[in-house]
Amino acid sequence: ARCARNGVKHITTGGGGAPLYTPNAGASYLEICSEDYHFCKIDINGTQLDFEAVKPDGTVIDSFTLNH
């Protein structure tokens, strides 16, 4: 799940093999959620962060870029 609260991005990830839980899709601060096994790829280059949450078959669930 990806949330934004007070200008801060929050990532909650846990789809690496344990039982999956249904996220609360109705939360007002929630930007995206998915009930899938996945892994996260994070690339930091200078002041740029690129994030991807990816299913085992290669499908991208979520992605975003932050610049600081």
N, C-alpha and C positions, 0 to 999 in steps of 0.2 A: 504494500500500500504506500502511496505517496500522499502526503498531506502538506499543506502550507498553513502556518499559524504564526501570526505576528511577523511576517516577512521571512520566516525561517522554513526551509524545506526539511521535512522529516521522512525518512525511509524506514519502513518496517518490513523486514524480509525474514523468511523462515521456511521457504519451500524447498529445502535441500534433502528431504527424505522422511521427516517425521510426519505424523498425520496432519492433514490440512484442516484449517478452520475457516468458516465462512466469515469474511470481513463485514463490518457494519457499513454497507454501501450508502446509508442515509446520512452519515455524518457530514455536517455542513463544511468542514475544513478538508474533507477528503477530495483529492484531485483524481486519483485512479486507484483501483484495487483489482486484484485477480486472485482466484483460488486455484493456483497451478504450481506444480513443481517447477523450479527455476534456479538459475544462478545469476549473479550480478557481475557485470563488467564495469570497472571504473578506470578511466584514463585521465591522468592529470598532466597537463602540459603548460608549464608556466602558471598563468592565472586562470586557465580554463579547465573545468572539470566536465567530462563527458560520462554519462551514466546510461547503462542499458540493463534491463532485467530480461533474461532470455530463457525460454522453455528448452528442455533437452533436445527437441527437434530443430532448434535454431530460430523459432518464431520469436520476434521481439515483442514482449508484453508492454514495455514502457521504455521511454528514453527521454533524456533532457540534457541540456547543457547549462552550466552556470559559469559566469565570468565574474572574477573578483578583482 
